[in-house]
Amino acid sequence: MIYQVKFTEDEIEDVAKSLVNEISDVNIILFKGELGSGKTTLIKSMLKKIGVKDNITSPTFSIVNQYKIPEMLINHFDLYRLKSLKELDVIGFEEYLESGAICFIEWPEIAMSKIVDSYKEIYIKFIDEKTREIILK
């Protein structure tokens, strides 16, 4: 099944709510799209819809941020800066995946050989300064 929608920043909360419903059957969600397309912004909105009350920040430098809500643990990865699979091993990437926690992964391309469980992919396409398109596969 494919979910596809164009939206503006004003509509991101509604899109995030719809996406949270669409991904409820998997723990691994991959976010793909060009630099500046809005992956982190979308994830922040989705995490709020899931119930995260913490200050949600980009894990660009930390590689992974963890958020805990009463029934679950959520890991938000940004793998943009990683250059090798060895770096994934250093952070214990596979252990995160195997933990049963929800994993939101930006820039997952480097890690695809380590992702063996089922997942969903969210592609964010830059249409113009105000408009994005999301394709969920």
Disulfide bonds with the S-S distance in Angstrom:
none
